[in-house]
């Protein structure tokens, strides 16, 4: 191992920013399980006040808020009624995928900052309409990719951006679960729109695209399938009967700058992984061990393969452990969003990047339906 190389990538965890002296009035749109991570984070912050919650299912929002012992909250049967009747600083959009766009656009039009859960939406066209509303409103829109806050994920970008790997020309990424098909609204096209790609595939795409600076996707040759979700051998009979999204996807994506992206993701498969993530460069390569279930970090120590003084060398990058007082990735996601509002800064996970993430996913679906490679088309914003 080259100590000189390894020392470039030692890192200490930065201390959390001090909380600004402002009481944010927060509304939560959609009170399913993902909203739990949002409210649990907000409740740890002295500068936040949950004042409203909306859900389409009668009584669901009330039950959700009661669970956390929060008082003084107003409840609404829709995001529109909530936003029409409340003076809010920010909302968390925690609805199912197919309603991400309409809820986010309406909130931005009402002059409210938005923390939007991933995936950004379902289609490229929806992502563009969200960004148009964001641009017109001048408000902050941040997309919910909490793995960005993990120090190991930050290390991936640091290594790539350092130039240690040289020019990046090929990326193999993906991951998934041997068995890990969710239920609820995740598995129906009418609510989710997309399956495994929207749930966990967007994370693996963000990990590598963020590292290389989010180049624009140019063409996609995509494939999707669903051999496990609709099969009662691998799913409950009830869920198998209503399953109609993809449980596996793969694609060959050409990116601006001459980078090739080889991607695959699965909710269910026979092997335990479709392969580690490997970033190939002209001076070296980085291997990132796959994880069982996209928990927001890497699957173990990373390895840089390169040459030192004419010899082939492997440099192990140790995992960075979170400090004992760490409040978790969801907390960091919410905190960074509120800090951006308070300080008038940039969105922690900006829509201009995740637009490309969404476009890749959408064009995988379109390419798979056509059975051929297609050009990535992104409307003007």
C-alpha positions in Angstrom: 0.0 0.0 0.0 1.2 3.5 -0.7 0.9 5.6 2.4 1.4 8.8 0.3 -1.7 7.9 -1.7 -3.8 6.7 1.3 -3.0 9.9 3.3 -4.7 11.9 0.6 -8.0 10.3 1.5 -8.0 10.4 5.3 -10.9 12.5 6.5 -12.4 13.7 9.6 -16.2 14.2 10.0 -17.1 17.9 10.0 -18.9 19.3 13.0 -22.6 20.0 12.6 -23.5 23.6 11.8 -25.0 25.7 14.5 -28.7 26.0 14.3 -29.9 29.5 13.1 -32.2 31.5 15.3 -35.5 31.0 13.3 -38.6 29.0 13.9 -39.5 27.3 10.6 -43.1 26.4 10.1 -43.2 23.0 8.5 -45.9 21.0 6.7 -45.7 17.3 5.8 -47.5 16.1 2.6 -48.0 12.4 2.8 -47.8 10.6 6.1 -46.6 7.1 5.1 -43.5 5.3 6.5 -40.9 7.6 4.8 -42.5 10.6 6.5 -41.5 9.1 9.8 -37.8 9.8 9.1 -38.7 13.4 8.3 -40.7 14.2 11.3 -38.3 12.4 13.6 -35.5 14.6 12.2 -37.6 17.8 12.5 -38.5 17.1 16.1 -34.8 17.0 17.0 -34.4 20.6 15.8 -35.3 23.5 18.1 -35.8 25.8 15.1 -38.7 23.7 13.6 -42.4 23.6 14.3 -44.7 21.0 12.6 -47.9 23.0 12.0 -49.7 21.0 9.3 -50.0 17.6 7.8 -51.9 16.3 4.7 -52.9 12.9 3.5 -55.5 11.5 1.1 -56.5 8.7 3.5 -59.0 10.0 6.1 -57.5 9.9 9.6 -54.1 8.8 8.5 -52.4 12.2 9.1 -54.0 12.5 12.6 -52.9 9.0 13.6 -49.4 9.8 12.3 -49.0 13.0 14.3 -50.6 11.5 17.4 -47.9 8.8 17.3 -45.2 11.5 17.9 -47.1 13.4 20.5 -47.1 16.6 18.5 -49.9 19.1 19.3 -51.3 22.2 17.5 -51.1 20.6 14.1 -53.8 21.3 11.5 -54.9 18.4 9.2 -55.9 18.4 5.6 -57.2 15.9 3.1 -55.0 17.2 0.3 -51.8 19.2 -0.3 -53.7 21.9 -2.1 -56.0 22.6 0.9 -53.0 22.6 3.2 -51.0 25.0 1.1 -54.1 27.2 0.5 -54.8 27.6 4.2 -51.4 27.6 5.9 -48.5 30.1 6.1 -45.6 27.7 5.7 -41.9 28.1 5.3 -41.2 24.6 4.0 -42.8 21.2 3.3 -41.6 17.7 3.0 -43.2 15.9 0.1 -43.5 12.2 1.1 -46.2 11.0 -1.2 -46.0 8.1 -3.7 -43.9 8.7 -6.8 -46.8 9.6 -9.2 -47.8 12.6 -7.1 -44.4 14.0 -6.5 -44.6 16.5 -9.3 -48.0 17.9 -8.6 -47.4 18.4 -4.9 -44.0 19.9 -5.4 -45.1 22.3 -8.2 -48.1 23.5 -6.2 -45.9 24.1 -3.1 -43.4 26.1 -5.1 -46.1 28.1 -6.7 -47.3 29.0 -3.2 -43.8 30.3 -2.4 -42.9 27.4 -0.1 -39.5 25.7 0.0 -39.6 22.0 -0.7 -37.7 18.9 0.5 -38.8 16.3 -2.1 -38.3 12.6 -1.4 -36.7 10.5 -4.1 -37.2 9.7 -6.8 -37.7 13.2 -8.0 -40.7 12.0 -10.0 -41.5 9.5 -12.7 -40.8 11.1 -16.1 -38.3 13.5 -17.6 -41.2 15.8 -18.5 -42.4 16.0 -14.9 -38.9 16.8 -13.7 -38.7 19.6 -16.2 -42.1 21.0 -15.1 -40.9 20.9 -11.4 -37.7 22.8 -12.4 -39.7 25.4 -14.2 -41.8 26.0 -11.1 -38.7 26.1 -9.0 -37.0 28.7 -11.2 -40.1 30.9 -11.2 -40.6 30.7 -7.5 -37.0 31.4 -6.5 -37.5 28.9 -3.6 -35.2 26.1 -2.6 -36.0 22.6 -3.8 -33.8 19.8 -2.5 -34.2 16.2 -3.5 -34.0 13.5 -0.8 -30.8 11.7 -1.5 -29.6 11.2 2.1 -26.6 9.0 1.2 -24.9 12.2 0.0 -24.3 13.0 3.7 -22.4 9.8 4.4 -18.7 10.4 4.7 -17.8 7.2 2.7 -20.0 8.5 -0.2 -18.2 11.9 0.1 -14.9 10.0 -0.1 -15.9 8.5 -3.5 -16.3 11.9 -5.0 -13.1 13.1 -3.3 -11.1 10.3 -4.8 -12.5 10.8 -8.3 -12.2 14.6 -8.2 -8.6 14.4 -6.9 -7.5 13.1 -10.3 -6.0 10.0 -8.7 -7.9 7.8 -11.2 -7.1 10.0 -14.2 -9.9 10.5 -16.8 -13.0 8.4 -16.1 -14.1 6.4 -19.1 -16.3 3.5 -17.8 -18.5 3.0 -14.8 -20.1 -0.2 -13.6 -22.7 0.3 -11.0 -26.0 -1.0 -9.5 -26.8 -3.4 -6.8 -29.9 -4.7 -5.2 -31.4 -7.4 -3.1 -31.5 -11.2 -3.5 -35.0 -10.9 -2.0 -36.4 -7.5 -1.1 -39.6 -6.6 -2.9 -41.5 -3.9 -1.0 -45.3 -3.7 -0.8 -47.8 -0.8 -0.3 -47.8 1.8 -3.2 -44.3 0.8 -4.4 -45.4 -2.1 -6.6 -48.3 -0.6 -8.7 -47.8 1.5 -11.8 -50.7 3.8 -10.9 -49.0 5.0 -7.7 -45.3 4.3 -8.2 -44.9 4.7 -11.9 -41.6 2.9 -11.7 -40.3 0.1 -9.4 -36.8 -0.9 -8.3 -35.3 2.0 -10.2 -37.3 4.6 -8.3 -36.8 2.9 -5.0 -33.1 2.0 -4.9 -31.7 2.4 -8.5 -31.7 6.2 -8.2 -29.4 5.9 -5.2 -26.7 3.9 -7.1 -27.0 6.3 -10.1 -26.5 9.3 -7.8 -23.5 7.8 -6.1 -21.5 7.6 -9.3 -23.0 10.5 -11.3 -22.3 12.8 -8.4 -18.7 11.6 -8.2 -18.0 12.4 -11.8 -19.9 15.8 -11.8 -23.2 14.7 -13.2 -22.5 14.7 -17.0 -25.5 14.9 -19.3 -26.8 11.5 -20.5 -26.8 11.2 -24.3 -28.2 7.8 -25.2 -29.7 4.9 -23.3 -30.1 1.2 -24.2 -32.4 -0.1 -21.5 -34.0 -3.3 -20.3 -36.6 -3.9 -17.6 -38.3 -7.1 -16.4 -40.5 -8.4 -13.7 -40.0 -12.2 -13.1 -40.2 -12.2 -9.3 -42.7 -9.6 -8.2 -45.7 -11.1 -10.0 -44.7 -14.6 -9.0 -46.4 -16.0 -5.9 -43.3 -18.2 -5.3 -41.4 -15.0 -4.5 -44.2 -12.6 -3.3 -47.4 -12.9 -1.3 -50.3 -13.9 -3.6 -52.1 -10.6 -3.0 -49.0 -8.5 -3.8 -48.1 -10.7 -6.8 -51.6 -10.1 -8.3 -51.2 -6.4 -8.3 -47.5 -6.1 -9.1 -47.0 -4.3 -12.4 -43.7 -2.4 -12.2 -40.1 -3.6 -12.9 -38.2 -5.6 -10.3 -35.0 -5.6 -12.4 -33.5 -3.0 -14.7 -30.3 -2.7 -16.7 -28.9 -0.1 -19.1 -25.9 0.9 -21.1 -25.8 4.7 -21.0 -23.5 7.1 -23.0 -22.6 10.2 -21.0 -21.2 13.5 -22.1 -17.4 13.5 -21.9 -17.0 10.0 -23.3 -18.0 8.1 -20.2 -19.9 4.9 -20.4 -22.3 3.9 -17.6 -23.1 0.2 -17.2 -26.1 0.0 -14.7 -28.2 -2.7 -13.2 -30.5 -2.8 -10.2 -32.8 -5.5 -8.7 -35.5 -5.9 -6.0 -35.1 -9.6 -6.4 -32.6 -12.0 -8.1 -30.9 -15.3 -7.6 -27.4 -14.0 -6.9 -26.6 -11.9 -3.9 -25.4 -9.0 -6.0 -25.1 -8.1 -9.7 -21.6 -6.8 -9.0 -19.6 -4.2 -7.2 -19.4 -0.6 -8.4 -16.2 0.0 -10.3 -15.1 3.4 -11.6 -12.5 2.9 -14.4 -10.0 5.7 -15.0 -6.9 6.1 -17.2 -4.6 6.1 -14.2 -6.5 3.8 -11.8 -9.8 2.2 -10.8 -11.9 2.4 -7.7 -13.9 -0.6 -6.5 -16.8 0.1 -4.1 -18.3 -3.0 -2.5 -22.0 -3.6 -3.1 -24.5 -3.4 -0.3 -27.3 -5.8 0.4 -30.0 -3.1 0.6 -28.9 0.5 -0.2 -28.6 1.6 3.4 -26.8 4.9 2.5 -23.2 3.8 2.7 -20.7 1.5 1.0 -20.6 -2.2 1.5 -17.0 -2.2 3.0 -13.6 -0.7 2.5 -12.9 0.6 -1.0 -9.9 -0.3 -3.1 -7.9 1.8 -5.6 -6.1 -0.2 -8.2 -3.2 1.7 -9.7 0.5 1.7 -10.5 3.2 3.1 -8.2 6.8 3.3 -9.4 6.0 0.9 -12.2 4.4 -1.7 -9.8 0.7 -2.7 -9.6 -0.6 -1.6 -6.3 -3.9 -1.8 -4.4 -4.6 0.9 -1.9 -7.3 0.1 0.6 -9.5 3.0 1.7 -10.8 2.2 5.2 -14.5 2.8 6.0 -15.2 6.0 7.9 -17.2 5.3 10.9 -19.8 7.8 12.0 -19.1 9.4 15.4 -21.0 8.2 18.5 -23.1 11.4 18.5 -24.1 11.2 14.9 -27.8 11.8 14.3 -28.1 9.9 11.1 -28.3 10.6 7.4 -32.0 11.6 7.4 -31.2 14.2 10.0 -28.4 15.6 7.9 -30.6 15.7 4.9 -33.3 17.7 6.7 -30.7 19.9 8.5 -28.8 20.8 5.3 -32.1 21.7 3.6 -33.1 24.1 6.4 -29.6 25.6 6.6 -29.8 26.4 2.9 -33.1 28.2 3.5 -31.7 30.2 6.4 -28.5 31.1 4.7 -29.9 31.7 1.2 -27.6 29.0 -0.1 -27.8 26.4 -2.8 -30.0 23.3 -2.5 -27.9 20.5 -0.9 -29.1 18.1 -3.7 -30.1 20.4 -6.6 -32.7 19.5 -9.2 -30.4 20.4 -12.0 -28.4 17.3 -11.2 -31.2 14.9 -10.3 -32.9 15.9 -13.6 -30.2 13.7 -15.3 -30.8 10.9 -12.8 -34.5 11.0 -13.6 -33.9 11.2 -17.4 -31.8 8.1 -17.3 -34.5 6.1 -15.4 -37.2 7.4 -17.7 -35.3 6.6 -20.8 -34.5 3.1 -19.6 -38.2 2.6 -19.4 -38.8 4.0 -22.9 -35.8 2.2 -24.4 -37.0 -1.1 -23.0 -40.5 -0.6 -24.4 -39.0 0.1 -27.9 -36.3 -2.6 -27.7 -33.6 -0.4 -28.9 -31.1 2.4 -27.9 -32.7 5.8 -27.8 -31.4 9.4 -27.6 -32.0 11.1 -24.3 -34.4 14.0 -24.9 -34.7 16.7 -22.2 -37.1 19.6 -22.9 -36.0 23.2 -22.4 -36.4 24.7 -19.0 
